[in-house]
Every structure is written in structure tokens, then in C-alpha cells.
């Protein structure tokens, strides 16, 4: 059964009093927007957190607690907990080169290189491990060699950035009120016109890092990709720390002996 996707509360979205006036002063340039996002990405290198996620695992829809951590360099670890009691029902690890995913409900395992399919095997959305990390932190990747325009979305009170670059196009909507720089929504479209992914963020908050600094990150996110009909993930964070040191051993997963490959019948004895 598919659960309803939670509604993201976007700042000033759907204002019943009409359009939001454009702020005074010049629009930021495309170079300023790209540089600001790149700076935020460079400042966020790792995270640990707990969240309620709603996602597809194989052909089953789940909603429950998930433990997650990630580090730049294609390092991710995710553990989905059972709604019935907190035991781990599935786990996935990318160690920078290889991934391992174990489905404890079906007693099977998947392995392979860390790439877009690594995240897709677990959540059904095709994102590279580093893109998954940064999209979860509100610092999206930007198309290569970008050029375009920056305008004003009066209906939602947001800056609207339209980019085109090597390999595709991208639209970004940003809340820059009160010295913020919250990426509320972004979509990348390939050169073939097919969307690669869309992310909507809401409920931004400050997350502390290990050095005492604070970084604006979304409290809620909704990811979609067009790789298949059931390709979406919703996330509501309960707890999160950024730029925390993570033991490399945390990105290693010991697989129970004798597990068959997921999707294949176990070998006959």
C-alpha cells in the first residue's frame, strides 16, 4: 500500500494575498548562485542522522525509521528499521568503491560498484552516493559549465534560476530572505529532455558541526527520479549532525554466509 507523501511547507508558497513583491536591489548573477551552492557543498563533507523515510524496497512500500550516515567520496551507510520493533530489515553500504546491500526480510544480498544503481537498489531512486549525500543536505549538484538566467518567482516568493550546461538543464528555486540561501526546489533534466531527478525541500533548520559551526539544512525532503514508476523517497529528519568524523570501518558490512543474490532463486543443495 502506498503511503501519502507528506506535504512540504514552502516559504510563502501559495500566498493567498497575491504575488510577493520582488526584493529591492539587483538579482544575483548566475555565477554568484553557482559559487554560493559550490561553497555550501564544499563546507559539508559528512553527516550522521536518524529520519523517518517512506520509500520502495523492491516491490514493497515502507515507512519507518532509518539510520543514515555519509561522507564525500561515495561513502554511505543506511539501515532501515522495522516498524514492528526496531530490528534492521535492510542495510546498504558504499565504501567508496563497492556497495553491499542486504535484505534481511528476504535473506538475500546484492553487491557491485558504487554508482547510481547503489542507491537505486535500496530506495528505488537513481542517485550517485555523493549526490544522495548533498541532496539530503540541501546542497544540490549543478550542471557542468552552467549559464542561464536568474529571475523572480512572485507566486512563491523565491529566486528562480534557470541553467543550461554540458549534458542538460536545471531549474533551482531559492529562498534568500533574511540572508538565507535555502534551495527549496531543484530539477535536473538530461540533454534528451528526460528529468534525472527532482528534489523539494522544506522546514530548514541549523545543523551543528563538530567544530561548533552551523549549516542550514532541510528538515524534510522529497526526491523523485523517472527510472521507474515507483521512484520516490520522502525524508523527515529527527536528528542530524554534519561534518562529523566517521570511522572508515563504519562503511564495511559483514554479510551473513550463504545468502543468495536478491532476485535469484537460492541454489539447490
N, C-alpha and C positions, 0 to 999 in steps of 0.2 A: 504494500500500500504506500502510495506516495504522500509524504507529509507536505503540508503547505509551507512554502518558502516564507521566511519571516520578512516583514516589510522594513526596509531600511529608511530611517528618518533622515532625509537630506536637508541640510540647512536651507531655509527659505523656499524649499520646493513647493510648488503649487500654492503660492501665496494668494489667499482669497481677495486681497486688496489690490490686485493688479500687478503689473510688472515692477520689478525692483530697479530703481534708478542706477545708472552706471556710476561707479565711483569717480570722483574728480581726479584729474591727473592723467598722464599718458598710460596706455596699455603696456604691460611688459612685452618685450620683444620675444620672438621665438628662441633666440639664443639664451635669453635670461631664463625662460621657462625650462629649457633643456638643461642648462647649467644648474638650476636650483634642484631639479629632480636628481641629476647626477650626483650632486653634493650630498643629498639626503641618502642616496644609495650607498655612497662611499662611507658615510658615517655609521651605517647599520651593517654589522658583519655577522651577527649571530643572534639567536633567541631561544628561549625555553618558555613553554606555556601550557596551559590547560584550557580547553574550549569545549563547547557543545557544538558538534558538527552534524549536519544532515547530508548524506551522500549515498551514492550507489557503491556497493561492494559486490562485484559480479552482477547477478540479476536481482539482488536483494537491496531494498532501501533501508538504511539505518539512520537513526537519530540518537546520539548519545555522547558521552564524554570521550574526549580524545586527548591524549598527551602528545605533545609535539615539540621537537627541537630542530634547529637547523643552523648551518654555518656555510658561509660563502665557500664555493669550491665543490658544489654538488654533494653536500653532506646533509642528509635529512634523516630523522627517525620519527616514526609515527606509530602510536599504539592506540587502537580502538578498544574501548572497554565495553563490556556487556551491560546493557541497561538493567539486567536482572540481578547483577551483583558485583560488578566492578572487575571481574576477571577479564583478561585480554582475549578478545575474539579474533584479532588480526593485527599484524605488525609488519612494518616495512622499513627497511634501512637502505640508504645510499651512502657508501663510504668514500665517495669521490671518484670511483671508477666503476664499481659493480653495485647492483642492488639485489636485495633479497626480500621477498615478501612471503609471509606465512599466514595462511588462513587456518586458524585453529578449529573453526567450526567444521570445515570440510577436510581437515587434516591433509593439507597439500601445500606445496611450495612453488614459487616462481623465482627465477634468477635471471640475470642478464646485465647488460651495460646500463650505467646511469644516463638516462636521457628522458625525452618527453614521455615515453611509454612507462617509465618507472612510476611516475605519479599517476598515470592513467590506469595502471593495473590495480591501484588501491582506491582511487577516488573517481575514476572514470573521466577525468579531465586531463588533456594533454598539455602539460607544462613542464619545462625543464626544472630540475631541482632548485636552481638558483632563482628562476622566475617565480616558482612557488613561494620561496622564502621572501622575496622582495614584494610580491603582490600581497602576501599576508601582512607585510609591514607598511603597506601604503606607499611604496616606492617603486612604481612600475618600470619595466624596461621601456625604452623609447626606440622607435625605428632608426636604423642607421642612416647617417647623412641627412638629417631632417631639415626640411624647410616648409614654410606654410604661413599661417596667419593666427593672430590672437584677437578674439572678439569678445563680446559680452552677451551672455545668455540671460536676458532680462527676466524671463519667466521663472528661472530658478535662482537668480542672483549669483551666478557663477561665471568665472572666466571660461571661455570656450576656445580651446587650442586645437587647430586642425593641421596635422602634419602629413607630409608625404616624404618618403625616403627610399633608400635601396630596399627593394623587396616588398613594399606595401605602404599602407596609410594608417594613421592613428588619430583618434579624437580623444581629447582629455578635457575634463571639466574640473575646475579647481576653485575651492573656496579660499580666497585670500583676504578675507576680512580680518581686521584686528591683528595684522602681521602673521596670520596663519598661512599655511600653504598645504591645505588638505586636498588630496586627489580624491574627489568624490566619485568619479566615474571615468573609466578609460576603456577603449576598444581598439584592438589591432586587427587590420584586415590585410590579407595577403595580396600579392600582385594579381592573383586570379579573381579577386573580388570576394573571396570567402573569408568570413571572420575567423581569426585564430583564437581569440579569447575576448571576453568582456568581464570587467570587474566593477562592481558597485560597492562603495564603502560608506559607512555611517558611524555615528557615535564615537567620534575621535576622542582620544584621551592621551595623557602624557604617560610614557613608559620610562621607568628609570633604568639607567645602565650601571654597569659595575663600577664606573668611575664617578658616579653621582650626577651625571648629566641626564637630561630629559629629552625625549623624542616623541613627536606627535605620531600616533599610530591609530589605525581604525579599530574600534571595538567590535564592529560587525562587518562582514564582507560576504558577497555573493559572486561566485565565479561561474562562468559558463564557457564551454567550448563546443564547436559544432562537430566533433569527431563522431558522435552518435547521438541518437535521440535522447538518451538518458545521461546527459553530460552536464551536471551542475553540482555545485558544492556550496553550502552555506555554513558560515562560521560565526560563532558568537564567543568571544574570548572572556574567560573568567579570571585568568591570571596570566601575566606575561612579563618577562624580563628580557632586555635586549643587551647586546654586546657583552654577554657573559662567557667566561671561559668554559669550554666543553672538552672533556677528556676524549681523545681520539677513539678510545675503546668503546665509547658510547655509540659509535657508528658501526659496530660489529654485532652481528646477530647469530647466535648459535641455533642451528636448525635441528630439531629432533630427527634422529636417524630413521631412515626408511620411508620418509614421506614421498608420495608420488608427486609428479608435476600437476599443478592445478589445470583442470580441463581435460586431463587424460585419465583413462581407467588405470587403477593400480595393477602392477604386474602380477600375473598369476604365479602362485607358489607351486 
